[in-house]
Every structure is written in C-alpha cells, then in structure tokens.
Amino acid sequence: MKMKKGFTLIEMLVVVLIIGILAAIAVPKYKTAVIKTKYSNLKDLTNAIYRAEQNYFLANNAWADSFDKLDISIAGNNNPPNYISFDNKYCVISTQSAYLYCKDNKINMSYYINFKGQRACFAYSTDDEITNNICKQETGEETIINGAYFYPGTI
C-alpha cells in the first residue's frame, strides 16, 4: 500500500483558525504596548523639560519663557521660542499660565505639568479606548476633569 504525504484540508483549517485566534489576541496587545511606550517617552521628555525649568527658576527666580534659556537640548524647530516641534511631537511652555506640556500626534496624547508639580494625562479622542485606558491606568483615575486624567499628588 502506498502512503500519501501531506496535510488534509481539516488539518490546514485548524492551523489557520489557531493562527487567526492568536493574531486577534496579539495585535491589540501589541498596539497597546506601542502606545504605552510612546506615552512613556513623552512623559520622560516632559519631566526633563520640567526639571530644566525648575533649575532655571532656582537660578533666576523666574520661569523660563523659552526653550533657549533652558539647560536642555532638544533638536527641533523652535519657533516661537516657547514652542518646539520634532518627530510628530511638540512641546509648549506657557509662563503666563505656569505650565508646560508635550503632545505626540501619532498617539494623540499629551502629558501636562503645571509649575506647582501637578500632572495630567490627555487622551484627545474620547472614542479611542486604548489611549483613555492608558490614562486611567497611569493616573489611577476613572473620571475626566477638564478633558484630562490627573495624577494624584505632585512631582
């Protein structure tokens, strides 16, 4: 008797079904991980600018109204001096309102710090479950106040 080598149609369908199930689970998890990483980088950048602002304040008894005055180097377009843009991100310093924030346009989120050290996570699309869930997880807050999820305490 001659043995045939190969897979039956049922075996192939089972393999395709298993791959489909794994992909349906893995793709959303991957997307969430990518957005969390980009948001974490945004937080690090904003915190670095905030620390540079604090250093400037300690030396000059006033907040810096320009990135040029800060002891930090960020490669990007610096026009006007309190606004800098680079790599689908931008950061703003507002000395009148005493805050700074950075936004990543790819993930449509921003991280905000006022000069008292209060922080907030902004997810600009209320329809985007992933960004809103990241803000909720980061801050531990369930409710949005003025469009943001506020972190407890200060830096």
C-alpha positions as CSV (number, residue, x, y, z in Angstrom):
1,M,0.0,0.0,0.0
2,K,1.3,3.4,-1.0
3,M,1.4,6.1,1.8
4,K,0.5,9.7,0.7
5,K,2.3,12.5,2.4
6,G,0.7,15.9,3.1
7,F,-2.0,17.6,5.2
8,T,-5.7,17.2,5.0
9,L,-8.0,20.2,4.4
10,I,-9.3,19.9,8.0
11,E,-5.7,20.0,9.4
12,M,-5.0,23.1,7.4
13,L,-8.2,24.8,8.5
14,V,-7.4,24.0,12.2
15,V,-3.9,25.6,11.8
16,V,-5.4,28.7,10.1
17,L,-8.0,29.0,12.8
18,I,-5.4,28.8,15.6
19,I,-3.2,31.4,13.9
20,G,-6.3,33.7,13.4
21,I,-7.2,33.4,17.1
22,L,-3.6,34.2,18.2
23,A,-3.4,37.2,15.8
24,A,-6.7,38.5,17.1
25,I,-5.3,38.5,20.7
26,A,-1.8,39.6,19.9
27,V,-2.4,42.6,17.6
28,P,-4.4,44.7,20.1
29,K,-1.9,43.9,22.9
30,Y,0.9,45.0,20.6
31,K,-0.8,48.2,19.7
32,T,-1.4,49.0,23.4
33,A,2.2,48.2,24.2
34,V,3.4,50.6,21.4
35,I,1.2,53.4,22.6
36,K,2.2,52.9,26.2
37,T,5.9,53.1,25.2
38,K,5.4,56.3,23.2
39,Y,3.4,57.8,26.1
40,S,6.2,56.8,28.5
41,N,8.8,58.5,26.2
42,L,6.5,61.6,26.2
43,K,6.4,61.7,30.0
44,D,10.2,61.4,30.2
45,L,10.6,64.3,27.8
46,T,8.2,66.5,29.6
47,N,9.7,65.6,33.0
48,A,13.1,66.5,31.7
49,I,11.9,69.9,30.5
50,Y,10.1,70.4,33.9
51,R,13.4,69.7,35.7
52,A,15.2,72.1,33.5
53,E,12.5,74.7,34.3
54,Q,13.0,74.1,38.0
55,N,16.7,74.6,37.6
56,Y,16.2,77.8,35.7
57,F,13.8,79.0,38.4
58,L,16.2,78.3,41.2
59,A,19.0,80.2,39.4
60,N,16.8,83.2,38.2
61,N,13.8,83.3,40.5
62,A,11.5,83.3,37.4
63,W,10.3,80.6,34.9
64,A,11.9,80.4,31.5
65,D,9.7,81.5,28.7
66,S,11.9,80.0,26.0
67,F,13.5,76.6,25.3
68,D,16.7,78.5,24.5
69,K,17.0,79.6,28.1
70,L,16.8,76.1,29.5
71,D,19.7,73.8,30.2
72,I,18.4,71.1,27.9
73,S,19.0,70.3,24.3
74,I,16.1,69.3,22.1
75,A,16.6,69.1,18.3
76,G,13.7,70.6,16.6
77,N,12.0,73.7,15.1
78,N,12.0,76.3,17.8
79,N,9.6,78.9,16.5
80,P,8.2,80.8,18.5
81,P,10.8,80.3,21.3
82,N,8.2,78.8,23.7
83,Y,7.2,76.1,21.2
84,I,9.3,73.3,19.8
85,S,8.3,70.6,17.3
86,F,10.1,67.4,16.2
87,D,9.2,63.9,15.1
88,N,5.4,64.3,15.2
89,K,5.7,65.8,18.7
90,Y,5.6,69.3,20.0
91,C,6.2,70.9,23.4
92,V,4.9,74.2,24.7
93,I,5.9,76.3,27.7
94,S,3.4,78.9,29.0
95,T,4.8,81.1,31.7
96,Q,1.6,83.2,31.9
97,S,-0.4,80.1,32.8
98,A,2.5,78.4,34.5
99,Y,2.5,75.0,32.8
100,L,4.2,73.0,30.1
101,Y,3.1,70.1,28.1
102,C,4.3,67.8,25.2
103,K,2.0,66.1,22.7
104,D,2.6,63.2,20.4
105,N,0.4,63.5,17.3
106,K,0.9,59.8,16.4
107,I,-0.8,58.6,19.5
108,N,-3.0,61.7,20.0
109,M,-2.0,62.0,23.7
110,S,-0.2,64.6,25.8
111,Y,1.4,64.9,29.2
112,Y,1.0,68.1,31.1
113,I,2.8,69.5,34.2
114,N,2.0,72.8,35.8
115,F,4.7,74.7,37.7
116,K,3.3,73.5,41.0
117,G,4.1,69.9,40.0
118,Q,0.6,68.7,39.2
119,R,0.5,66.4,36.3
120,A,-2.2,65.2,33.9
121,C,-2.6,62.7,31.0
122,F,-4.7,63.9,28.0
123,A,-6.2,61.4,25.6
124,Y,-7.6,63.6,22.9
125,S,-10.1,61.1,21.4
126,T,-12.9,60.0,23.8
127,D,-13.7,57.3,21.3
128,D,-10.2,55.8,21.5
129,E,-10.4,53.1,24.2
130,I,-6.7,52.3,24.2
131,T,-5.5,55.9,25.0
132,N,-8.2,56.5,27.5
133,N,-7.4,53.2,29.3
134,I,-3.7,54.1,29.3
135,C,-4.5,57.4,31.0
136,K,-6.8,55.6,33.5
137,Q,-4.1,53.1,34.3
138,E,-1.3,55.7,34.6
139,T,-3.2,58.0,36.8
140,G,-5.5,55.6,38.7
141,E,-8.4,58.0,37.9
142,E,-11.7,56.9,36.3
143,T,-13.1,60.4,35.7
144,I,-12.1,63.0,33.3
145,I,-11.7,66.6,34.7
146,N,-11.5,69.3,32.0
147,G,-10.6,66.7,29.4
148,A,-7.7,65.2,31.4
149,Y,-7.0,62.4,33.8
150,F,-5.0,63.9,36.7
151,Y,-2.2,62.1,38.5
152,P,-2.5,62.0,42.3
153,G,-0.1,64.3,44.2
154,T,2.7,66.3,42.7
155,I,6.2,65.6,41.4
